[in-house]
Amino acid sequence: MLKQSGDCCLAAAAMTASYLPATQDSIALASKAEDPFEAISILHKIPETPSSSPDALRVLRDYKDQLEKDPTVCNHLSSRYEALVELNLCGYVEPFSRVEISHIARLINLPVHLVEKRLTLLSIKILMLEILESLNGPTGYLFVHIFETPP
């Protein structure tokens, strides 16, 4: 567990760090950070460019053991990791009209099965947004009825 008040405050500060764009220098700084919380605070400033996201994902993997000790930090980082993977995939897929999934996986240094899973979830998310817009306009709601299967 994290040391009492000091590390908890540091963890909270890292989780609420600014989301302002950063430079490639700050990505390099995060990869060389001695303290995992310093790396987290730098990673929260990742720019919306695909070239920096693989380094950010690598930093999150490097500090995985230290960061999983606190459930709050772990939960926050897992959602941040998901956002970085999605951002990275969108950035690399966008310029192509047709591309192999294995090529995208090589570009961002992730396993093919993980890229397939993320692309599937991303396409479902986009499809749901398109359905919502077509049914009720950009601010509409979609109601889904879930029925229990008979025993």
N, C-alpha and C positions, 0 to 999 in steps of 0.2 A: 504494500500500500504506500501511498504517498505520505511523506512526513507531514505532520499535522497542518498547521495554519499556513506556513510559508509556501509549501508546495501546492496546497489547495488554492491559495491566492494566485500563484503562478499559473496553475492549470486554468483557472477561471479567466485570467488575463489572456492566456493564449487562445482560449476558445472564443473570446469576444474580440479578438484582434480585427483590425480594419480589413476590409475586402478591397482596398484600393489597388490599382494595378502596380505591379512591381517590374523590375528590370531583370535581365538575365544575370546580372551581378548578384542580386538578392537570392536567386535560385542557387547559384554557386555557393553563396554564403550559407544557405540552409543545408546544403549537402555536406558542408564541413563543420557544422555547428557541433559543439561539444555537448551541449545540453539539449535533450529532446524537446523541451518546451520552447527553447529559442528557435529550433527548427520549425515547430508548429506555427509560431507567431509569424515567421517569415513565409511559410507556406500559405497562410491566409491571405497573402498579398500576391498570389499567382496571377499573372496577366492572362487574358483570354486569348492566348496564342497556343496552338498545339505543340510548338517546339519546346515549350518549357514544361508541359505537363508530364512527360515521361520522367524527367528529373524529380518532379514533385512526388510522383508515385513511388519512385525509388527511395526518396527520403522517408516517406511514410512506412515503406517496407523495412528500411534499415532500423528504425526505432520501434518496430512493432512490439518487441518483448517488453520494453520499458513502459510503453504507453498503454498496454492492455491491462496493467495492474489496477487502474482506476476505471470503474464502469462508466462514469460520466464522460471522461475524456475519450474512452474507447468508443462509446456510442457516437459522440460528436465527430471523431475522426473517421469512423466508418461511413457516416453520411457525407463527410467532406471527400473521402476517397471515391465514393460513388459519383459525386458531382464532378470530380476531376476526370474519372474514367469516361463519363458521358461527354464532358467538354472535349476531351481528347479525341474520342471517336467522331464526334460531329465535325471537328476541325479537319480530320484526315479524310473522312468520307465525302465531305462536301464538294471538293474540286473534281471528283470522278463522276462520270456518267455510269460506268460499270467498273467494278473492282472486285478482286477475290478477297475473301475474308482473311485468308492466310497472309496476304500482302499487307493488309491493315495491321494484323497482329504483329508482323515483323517490324513495321514502322514504329509501333508504340511499345514494343518489347513486352507484350502480354501473351499468355497462352491463347491458342485459337478457340478453345472451348469457352473461355471467359469472354472473348470478343463476340462470339456467336450469341452467347446469353445476353450480353449488354445490348447488342444490336436488335435482338428480338424484343427486349423490353422497351427500347427506345422507339422502335417502329410501332409497337402497341400504344405507347404513350402518344405519339404523333397521330396515329389513327383515331384514338379516342378524342383528341382535341378537335380533329377535323369533323368527326361525327357530331360533337357538341355544337360546333359552329354551324354546321349545315342544318341541324334540327331547330335550334333556338337562337341563333345569332351568337355573337362573340361572348355574351354574358349569360347564355342559357344554361339550363341544368338538364342532366340526363338522369332519369330515375330507373334503377335496375331492381327488378323484383326477384328475390331469391326464394325458391321454394325448397322445402325439405323433401328428400326422396322418400317414398313410402317404404316402410320396413319390410 
